[in-house]
């Protein structure tokens, strides 16, 4: 089964004479774009008004079945043109949609939004969207981990030159290096799931969070107000609501949400930077389509453009954490409205960006190309110098002494060290052992075992809840 990947929809559908975010028009998946669309938002507002009316009716307010049915029948009957005209007049988006909903539900018009404040629909809708957006991201991240786990398992024993400070270091294996990537992504998967599951509903709280309007509706019956809050929370699919809010839910929730997304961005940036460097070394390449052109001037080039895209967008994702940090810090008393415009941008962009880089990274991980001969050649260039200690110890065991170290240094120079040792009579006792001493697999330590243990003990158990979505492929349009 194929995912539609990062095909946000044809630009022609929106015209060419105004700006539209490339995240929506070019990169992010249709399902994530829909999650942050006006249609989904305002339809959710109506659903929240329906849930509120149903709960109020159950608890004894004079709301009829006919009014409830009228609201149910018009959840998707949204006149966006009328709503826009109403907002121009009222300068208030929530009341514009109250009037628009009431226009198509004349019998229910008087009980729509009964006792509520704007944040009843605004904040609760945001929380529903955040939860559902996490539910879109989590399977995508799990698939990336799964694809990389397959790659790591297949290449668990393939030696490769390790780098520290981007200078040649001890050998590792291609699979072990991949596990470094996987480990970071596993942390991200756990963090995204934790924040998603910790989301609490704002619930039914009133203008400053005191529930005063609902207490008045229920003539001072505290128990009914609490029941109302609980009933609407359960209808929305949340396990619990905040006990304490101002007019809004605390904006520290947005910090938590964007923190884990920014952390995911850091992981993806590191992975794709490694892939770009490996592409330069010609050891590993990302997929390259049959009709893809590497460069307009140099068509023979195989540029790692998917990895470059991931790095570019991951940088944007990492910077977005500053928005909720600053917003939360300046929310005066029960709330100020300077959060609104900022949140309209940063929350949507964070999820659309995360969606794009996960779609792209899945596509990369499903088609990574390894060049073992190139890897082997680079190992041969560096291994003689790494093997000096092994050669010295073998000479000592064969009856030589530590002066072998001095001779090795004297013979050192270029990577023809082994040829020089083979022609030096002093080393004749170990000439027959040189192939064994220079076997790359003897320099990778426990890398292979670490890969297998890590996959079995940490990765596969973490992926088990996502087994039913693992077959979805990532296809990119651009």
C-alpha positions in Angstrom: 0.0 0.0 0.0 1.4 3.4 -1.0 1.3 6.6 0.9 0.8 9.7 -1.1 4.0 11.1 0.4 4.8 14.8 0.1 2.3 15.7 -2.7 0.5 18.7 -1.1 -1.7 19.3 -4.2 -1.4 21.2 -7.4 -0.5 24.9 -7.1 -3.0 25.6 -9.9 -5.9 24.8 -7.6 -4.9 27.8 -5.5 -3.8 30.2 -8.2 -0.4 31.6 -9.0 -1.0 35.2 -7.9 -0.6 34.9 -4.1 1.8 33.3 -1.6 1.1 29.9 -0.2 3.3 28.0 2.1 5.6 25.5 0.3 4.9 23.2 3.1 1.3 22.8 2.0 1.7 23.4 -1.8 4.9 21.4 -2.3 6.0 19.1 0.6 3.6 17.9 3.3 1.2 15.0 2.9 -2.5 15.7 2.0 -3.6 14.1 5.3 -1.4 16.4 7.4 -2.4 19.4 5.3 -6.1 18.5 5.9 -5.5 18.2 9.6 -4.6 21.9 9.7 -7.2 23.1 7.2 -10.0 25.5 7.8 -12.5 22.8 6.9 -11.2 20.5 9.6 -11.0 23.2 12.2 -14.4 24.7 11.7 -16.0 21.3 11.4 -14.4 20.4 14.7 -15.8 23.7 16.2 -19.3 22.5 15.2 -18.7 19.0 16.7 -17.6 20.7 19.9 -20.8 22.7 20.0 -22.8 19.6 19.4 -21.0 17.7 22.2 -21.7 20.6 24.5 -25.4 20.7 23.7 -25.8 17.0 24.1 -24.1 17.1 27.5 -26.1 20.1 28.6 -29.3 18.4 27.5 -28.4 15.2 29.4 -27.8 17.2 32.5 -31.2 18.9 32.3 -31.0 22.1 30.3 -34.0 22.8 28.1 -32.5 21.6 24.8 -34.7 19.5 22.5 -33.9 16.4 20.5 -35.0 18.3 17.4 -32.3 21.0 18.1 -29.7 18.3 18.6 -30.6 16.5 15.4 -30.6 19.8 13.4 -27.0 20.4 14.6 -25.9 16.8 13.7 -27.4 17.2 10.2 -25.4 20.4 9.5 -21.9 19.6 10.8 -20.5 19.6 7.3 -22.8 22.2 5.8 -20.4 25.1 6.3 -20.9 28.3 4.3 -17.4 29.6 4.3 -18.3 32.7 2.3 -21.0 33.7 4.8 -18.6 33.0 7.7 -16.0 35.3 6.0 -18.5 38.1 5.6 -19.7 37.7 9.2 -16.1 37.9 10.4 -15.6 41.1 8.4 -18.5 42.7 10.2 -18.0 41.2 13.7 -14.1 41.1 13.8 -14.5 37.9 15.7 -14.0 34.5 14.0 -15.8 32.4 16.7 -19.0 34.5 16.7 -18.9 34.6 12.9 -19.1 30.8 12.9 -21.7 30.8 15.6 -23.9 32.9 13.4 -23.1 30.8 10.3 -24.0 27.6 12.1 -27.1 29.1 13.5 -28.2 30.2 10.0 -28.4 26.6 8.8 -29.7 25.5 12.2 -32.4 28.0 13.0 -34.1 25.9 15.6 -30.9 25.3 17.4 -29.4 28.8 17.0 -30.3 29.9 20.5 -28.4 27.1 22.2 -25.3 26.9 20.1 -22.2 27.9 22.2 -24.5 28.0 25.3 -22.4 29.2 28.3 -19.1 28.8 26.4 -16.3 31.2 25.6 -14.2 31.4 22.4 -11.5 29.2 23.8 -14.0 26.4 24.3 -13.9 25.8 20.6 -10.5 27.4 19.8 -8.3 25.6 22.4 -10.2 22.4 22.5 -10.0 22.1 18.7 -6.2 22.8 18.9 -5.8 20.0 21.3 -7.8 17.6 19.2 -5.7 18.6 16.1 -2.4 18.2 18.0 -3.4 14.8 19.2 -4.5 13.7 15.8 -1.4 15.2 14.1 0.7 13.1 16.5 -1.3 10.1 15.4 -0.3 10.8 11.8 3.4 11.3 12.7 3.9 8.3 15.0 3.4 5.5 12.3 5.6 7.4 9.9 8.4 7.6 12.4 7.9 3.9 13.3 8.2 3.1 9.6 11.5 5.0 9.2 12.9 3.2 12.2 11.7 -0.2 10.8 13.3 0.5 7.4 16.6 1.5 9.0 16.5 -1.5 11.3 16.2 -3.7 8.2 19.2 -1.9 6.8 21.2 -2.2 10.0 20.5 -5.9 10.3 21.5 -6.6 6.7 24.8 -4.6 7.1 25.5 -5.6 10.7 28.8 -7.3 9.8 30.0 -5.0 7.0 33.2 -3.3 8.3 33.6 0.4 7.6 36.0 3.1 8.6 34.8 5.0 11.6 35.3 8.7 12.0 35.8 11.0 15.0 36.3 14.7 14.2 35.7 13.5 10.6 39.2 12.0 10.8 39.8 8.2 10.3 39.3 6.3 13.6 38.8 2.6 14.5 36.6 0.5 12.3 32.9 0.0 13.0 30.2 -1.6 10.8 27.7 0.0 8.5 24.9 -1.6 10.6 26.4 -0.2 13.9 26.6 3.3 12.5 23.0 3.0 11.3 22.0 2.0 14.9 23.3 5.3 16.1 20.7 6.9 13.9 18.0 4.4 15.0 18.7 5.0 18.7 18.0 8.7 18.4 14.8 8.1 16.4 13.6 5.6 19.0 14.0 8.3 21.7 12.0 10.6 19.5 9.3 7.9 19.0 9.0 7.5 22.8 8.9 11.2 23.4 6.3 11.9 20.7 4.1 9.1 22.1 4.6 10.4 25.7 3.6 14.0 24.8 0.7 12.8 22.7 -0.6 10.6 25.6 -0.1 13.4 28.2 -2.2 15.9 26.3 -5.2 17.0 28.4 -8.4 18.6 27.2 -9.1 22.2 28.1 -12.7 21.2 28.6 -15.6 23.4 29.7 -14.1 26.2 31.8 -15.6 29.6 30.8 -14.0 33.0 30.2 -11.4 33.0 32.9 -11.3 29.3 33.8 -13.7 29.5 36.8 -16.7 27.8 35.1 -18.8 30.7 36.4 -21.1 30.8 33.4 -21.9 27.1 33.6 -22.4 27.3 37.4 -25.1 29.9 36.6 -26.7 27.8 33.9 -27.0 24.9 36.3 -28.2 27.2 39.2 -25.2 26.7 41.4 -25.0 22.9 41.0 -21.3 22.2 41.2 -21.7 18.5 40.6 -23.4 19.1 37.3 -20.7 21.5 36.1 -18.1 18.9 36.9 -20.2 16.2 35.1 -20.5 18.5 32.1 -16.7 19.0 31.9 -16.2 15.2 32.2 -18.8 14.3 29.6 -17.5 16.7 26.9 -13.9 15.5 27.6 -14.9 11.9 27.1 -16.9 12.7 24.0 -13.7 14.3 22.6 -11.7 11.1 23.3 -9.5 12.5 26.1 -8.9 10.6 29.3 -8.7 13.8 31.4 -9.1 17.6 31.3 -7.1 20.3 33.0 -8.6 21.1 36.5 -6.9 24.5 36.3 -7.0 26.8 33.3 -7.1 30.5 32.7 -9.0 31.5 29.6 -6.7 29.1 27.7 -4.9 25.9 28.5 -1.4 26.7 29.7 0.8 27.5 26.7 3.5 25.4 28.3 1.8 22.5 26.5 2.8 24.0 23.2 6.4 24.1 24.5 6.2 20.4 25.2 4.8 19.7 21.8 7.3 21.7 19.8 10.2 20.5 21.9 9.8 16.9 20.9 9.2 17.9 17.3 12.4 20.1 17.4 14.3 17.2 18.9 13.1 15.0 16.0 14.4 17.6 13.6 17.8 17.4 15.3 17.8 13.6 14.8 16.9 13.8 11.2 19.4 16.6 10.5 22.2 14.5 12.0 21.2 11.3 10.0 20.9 13.2 6.7 24.1 15.0 7.3 25.9 11.7 7.7 24.3 10.4 4.5 25.4 13.5 2.6 29.0 13.0 3.9 28.9 9.3 3.0 27.6 10.3 -0.5 30.6 12.5 -0.9 32.8 9.5 0.1 30.9 7.4 -2.5 30.2 4.8 0.2 26.4 5.2 0.5 23.9 7.0 -1.7 20.2 7.8 -1.3 17.8 6.6 -4.0 18.2 8.1 -7.5 15.2 8.0 -9.8 15.6 7.0 -13.5 14.6 10.4 -14.8 16.3 12.4 -12.0 18.8 15.0 -13.1 21.6 15.7 -10.7 22.6 19.1 -12.0 21.5 21.3 -14.9 25.2 21.8 -15.9 26.6 18.5 -14.7 23.9 15.8 -15.3 26.3 13.0 -14.3 26.2 14.2 -10.7 24.2 12.3 -8.1 23.4 14.9 -5.5 21.8 13.8 -2.2 18.9 16.2 -2.7 16.5 14.3 -0.5 18.9 14.4 2.4 19.6 18.1 1.7 15.9 18.8 1.8 15.6 17.1 5.2 18.4 19.1 6.6 17.0 22.3 5.2 13.5 21.7 6.7 14.9 20.2 9.9 16.7 23.5 10.6 13.3 25.3 10.2 11.7 22.8 12.6 14.3 23.3 15.2 13.9 27.1 15.2 10.2 26.9 15.8 10.6 26.0 19.5 11.4 29.7 20.2 7.8 30.7 19.4 6.0 28.8 22.2 8.8 29.5 24.6 8.3 33.3 24.2 4.5 33.0 23.9 4.2 31.1 27.2 6.5 33.6 29.0 4.4 36.6 28.1 0.9 35.4 28.8 -0.3 37.9 31.4 -2.6 36.7 34.1 -5.5 34.7 32.7 -4.4 35.2 29.1 -3.4 37.8 26.4 -4.3 37.5 22.8 -0.7 38.0 21.5 -0.5 34.2 21.4 -3.1 33.7 18.7 -1.5 34.9 15.5 1.8 33.2 16.4 0.2 29.9 17.2 -1.7 29.9 13.9 1.7 29.7 12.2 4.1 27.8 14.4 1.9 24.8 15.4 0.8 24.0 11.9 4.3 24.6 10.4 5.9 22.4 13.0 3.7 19.4 12.2 3.8 20.0 8.4 7.6 20.2 8.5 7.9 17.1 10.7 5.5 15.3 8.4 7.6 16.2 5.3 11.0 15.2 6.7 9.6 11.8 7.9 8.0 11.1 4.5 11.3 12.0 2.9 13.5 10.1 5.3 11.3 7.0 4.9 11.8 7.3 1.1 15.5 7.6 1.6 15.7 4.6 4.0 13.7 2.4 1.6 16.4 2.8 -1.1 19.8 3.4 0.4 22.5 2.1 -1.9 25.8 0.8 -0.4 29.0 0.4 -2.3 31.0 -2.3 -0.4 34.0 -2.1 -2.7 34.5 1.6 -2.1 34.2 1.0 1.6 36.7 -1.8 1.4 39.2 0.3 -0.6 39.1 3.0 2.1 39.6 0.5 4.8 42.7 -0.9 3.0 44.1 2.6 2.8 43.9 3.1 6.6 44.0 -0.4 8.1 47.8 -0.9 7.9 48.4 2.0 10.3 45.7 0.7 12.6 47.2 -2.8 12.6 50.6 -1.8 13.9 49.8 -2.7 17.5 48.5 -6.1 16.4 51.7 -6.7 14.3 53.9 -5.7 17.2 52.1 -8.0 19.6 52.3 -10.9 17.1 56.1 -10.3 16.8 56.5 -10.4 20.6 54.6 -13.7 20.7 56.8 -15.1 17.9 59.9 -14.4 20.0 60.7 -10.9 18.9 60.8 -7.9 21.2 59.5 -4.4 21.5 62.0 -3.1 19.0 59.5 -4.1 16.5 57.7 -0.9 17.3 60.6 1.1 16.2 61.0 -0.8 13.0 57.3 -0.4 12.2 57.7 3.3 12.6 60.8 3.4 10.5 59.0 1.4 7.8 55.9 3.7 8.0 55.1 6.3 5.5 52.6 5.6 2.9 50.0 2.9 2.8 52.5 0.4 1.4 53.5 -0.4 5.0 52.4 -4.1 4.7 54.5 -4.6 1.5 57.5 -3.2 3.3 56.9 -5.5 6.3 56.6 -8.5 3.9 60.0 -7.7 2.4 61.7 -7.2 5.8 63.3 -10.4 7.1 62.8 -9.3 10.7 59.1 -9.9 10.3 59.4 -13.3 8.6 58.0 -15.2 11.7 54.6 -13.5 11.2 54.4 -13.2 7.4 51.9 -16.0 7.3 49.7 -14.3 9.9 49.4 -11.0 8.2 46.2 -11.8 6.3 44.6 -12.7 9.6 46.1 -9.7 11.4 44.6 -7.4 8.7 41.2 -8.9 8.5 38.8 -5.9 8.9 36.3 -7.9 10.9 38.8 -8.3 13.7 38.9 -4.6 14.1 35.2 -4.0 14.6 35.0 -5.2 18.2 31.5 -6.2 19.3 29.8 -4.0 16.7 27.9 -6.9 15.1 26.7 -8.3 18.4 25.7 -4.8 19.6 23.5 -4.4 16.5 21.7 -7.6 17.0 21.1 -7.1 20.7 20.0 -3.5 20.2 17.4 -4.5 17.5 16.1 -7.5 19.5 15.9 -5.8 22.9 15.0 -2.2 22.1 13.9 -1.6 18.6 11.6 -4.5 17.7 9.6 -4.3 21.0 9.2 -0.5 20.5 7.8 -1.1 16.9 5.4 -3.8 17.8 2.3 -1.5 18.3 2.8 -0.2 14.8 3.0 -3.6 13.0 -0.3 -3.0 11.2 1.0 0.1 9.4 4.5 -1.1 8.3 3.7 -1.9 4.7 2.9 1.7 3.7 5.5 3.0 1.2 6.6 6.6 1.0 6.4 8.1 -2.5 7.7 11.6 -3.2 6.4 13.8 -6.0 9.3 16.3 -5.9 
